[in-house]
Amino acid sequence: MTIFDRTVNRRRLLQGGAAVTAGLAAPNLLIRGAWAEEFRNNPGNAKSVKFGFNVPQTGAYADEGADELRAYQLAVKHLNGEGDGGMMNTLKPSSLKGNGVLGKKVEYVTGDTQTKSDAARASAKRMIEKDGVIMFSGGSSSGVAVAVQSLAQEMGVVFMCGLTHSNDTTGKDRKRYGFRHFFNAYMSGAALGPVLKEEMGTDRKAYHLTADYTWGWTQEESIKNTTEGLGWQTVKAVRTPLGAGDFSQYITPVLNSGADVLILNHYGKDMVNSLTQAVQFGLRDKQVNGKNFEIVVPLYSRLMAQGAGENVNGILGTTNWHWSLSDEGSQAFVKSFGQEYGFPPSQAAHTCYVQALLYANACEMAGTFYPPEVIKALEGFEFDGMGNGPTLYRAEDHQCFKKVLVVRGNDKPTNQFDLLKVVKEVPREAVTYDHTTLRRRARPLQGLSRPRRVPGRAVRSFGPAAPAGVRRTH
Amino acid sequence: MSTATIGSPSDRSARSPTIAGSASNRADHVKFLIFAAAVLTMPIWLSPVGAAYPDLVQKFAIYGIFAIGFNILFGLTGYLSFGHAAFLGVGSYAAVWSFKLLTMNIVPAMLFGVLAGGVFALLIGYVSLRRSGIYFSILTLAFAQMSYNLAYSVLTPITNGETGLQLAHGDPRVLDGPAGAGLPSTNLFGVETVGYSGFYVCAVALILAYYLALRITRSPFGMTLRAIKSNQNRMNYTGFNTRPYTLAAFVISGMYAGLAGSLMAVVDPLAGAERMQWTASGEVVLMTILGGSGTLLGPVLGAGIIKYFENIFSAFNDQVLSRMFDFLPAGLGDLMVDLVQPFVGDGWHLTLGVLFMLIVIFLPGGVMEGVSRVAGRLRRVRSDRTG
């Protein structure tokens, strides 16, 4: 894929840097490193190698971020041969040796993305430029993942995406240095469709509340495509700001819209808040068009279920992985995570742990840290034993293909973590798509071709916890 | 803060509001040259404190420009704007659009950034400056917050909302012709402006911005602004129309912010609406007060301190801390880690807050007051010795 060929540009970049630096008579020590290494942050003969973990520690996705960090720390431990090894023992085929990566001890640095593209890029740059990481990973927001991924491309450092569910993370151009293990909105739609049909029939009216950024947009699109394919109507799709805190102003209009299904394209604290409020407003007790009103949360996680409490009872959604899975890999991971932290891991933790291991494994396979070789090792890598059954890292778009879980909020939880019940394990074949389907033509003026939004969008409030209905009082 | 004695040759002219004599003029130039040298060599002398990497030194320079511009309005004219981040954001968006539509050359982008910041400041300033004091602050805050909300709602075709405005492979870039493989990088007539070369672009801009602020401060116009700060009513009673001067100061300040915003896009071609949030506006107020409002150098120092805290302190995790204290015996080391931990990592705001309080309580004139106190004491010691 010639689109990815950036070597010339990188060299020109260095030359440009050198020219200006020399021109200003600054000492050569500034660029010394740049000439000595054939790729950025080459660990060379160092005894250790650094990974960067860039996760949201503040903001709407902070809970996910905290769990991701735990998983990364566990992965580093296992890679260095400490602890019980977790999924290192179940990964097949595995080149991991449990003595670090390529004999070098793994160290790590952390950063806070604040769930903002700006801040995420700043902290990723710090990791790459200052701390000298060979690979970085993380992110609990697709907006951040997309922004950081193009940075990875510019810098020539591999980015192993953490939790990011937008189709655009892998669907679009220039993603050579980005890899995603997590599933995406298209797969959620494909997996959820048959279950929705079975449970709710083909004559439904859906109302979407959507987080207003790339993930929300693509999930809304994918779910819409699926449900409209079933014969459902879409009454309205309303975009809500990320981290809005209070969703009552968006939920009240749902009551009188004639819709009988509410689809919440929210995640993290947003989903906890919007779902809790929807339930408090009595949506689930209502009868509309002669049917029970239903709520669907296409992207579910155990952390969110924990936050929303019993409001999740009976609510359908999809998830990448769940700790109650009984395969060997999942069991091993749950066991070592539980021993370390005292509770089971979330899907965010799982995908991040797997990503760290897969990167390390690819380095071992390639026998080098040189990114193009590592990328080659990852592309088309077929593996098993990581909790999702047989999985393929597709070479064309660096997306993992594996089974998807359709889950339902558990109405009779046996313990505080037993919140989701797996309804169906949708096989990999059912959620695989052609890699050209999602790669929409690069839109010339990305913003301009967006559909006009529906009116009634609220003013974004001053602080995180703004009073409800700011707009209505005006 | 304006306590310097008039005409004395040892006058600390950078912060004294006196008419520049030839002696202080020379002092100004010496200080300017030292400043320029210090800025250009930042990657060297900042390396012992772990701050010498392109992204952070770029930020020092960019936020330095932002704070210098803010200080023209706040420190010089006495108008506390709580919405300056709006101009920063507008500058960024203008620059990114210039990259998308016209060319990856940074010169048009910077020009558009400055222009957009200026025009936007003219509009907001025209309305806001009808009031002064707290009312002015609230008006600017409201306008900035309005821009922020608009960027997230009706203006998303221009701003791309939460995802942020980014370059795309299919952008027209009419002056550049068709792009090759991959995304082009920003450049200054062919020299790519990322990493350290991006920093030097920002550094040169900072030095020029500093020089311009120096000229403004020393000019009759600057004198008028200071007069407005000290007593605007008296100016009005003597028949002096202050409005054009305050508006001019506001627009200049907005253009500085626009320049800073466009430089942010130059070193990293991406613009997000969070740059316009009120927290960002508050940050520049903090920078200016922390460094010393009304001084030329203070805001730059304040910007540096805050960005340093944000980027370095926030990255300390358990691992770093335990490595830092591993020279201590095991129990004591762990204790130190536990003690220090709340103040670093995600607790960096706490450290910054404590520092800010200490400075405001003990050094109301900011870091620069501390510097001048120390300098004054040294001078006294020396004169005692010689006398």
Interface residues (C-beta under 8 A of the other chain):
Chain A: T2 I3 F4 D5 R6 N9 R12 L13 G16 G17 A19 V20 T21 L24 A26 P27 L29 L30 I31 Q57 T58 E107 Y108 V109 T110 G111 D112 K116 S117 D118 A119 R121 A122 S123 K125 R126 E129 K130 D131 G143 V146 A147 S150 L151 Q153 E154 D173 R174 A211 D212 Y213 T214 P241 L242 R441 A442 R443 P444 L445 Q446 G447 L448 R450 R453 R457 V459 R460 F462
Chain B: L40 T41 P43 I44 G50 Y53 P54 D55 L56 K59 K100 Q145 Y148 N149 Y152 S153 V154 T156 P157 I158 T159 N160 G161 E162 T163 G164 L165 Q166 L167 A168 H169 G170 D171 P172 A181 G182 L183 S185 N187 G190 V191 E192 T193 V194 G195 Y196 S197 Y200 D268 L270 G272 E274 R275 W278 N311 S314 A315 N317 Q319 V320 G345 D346
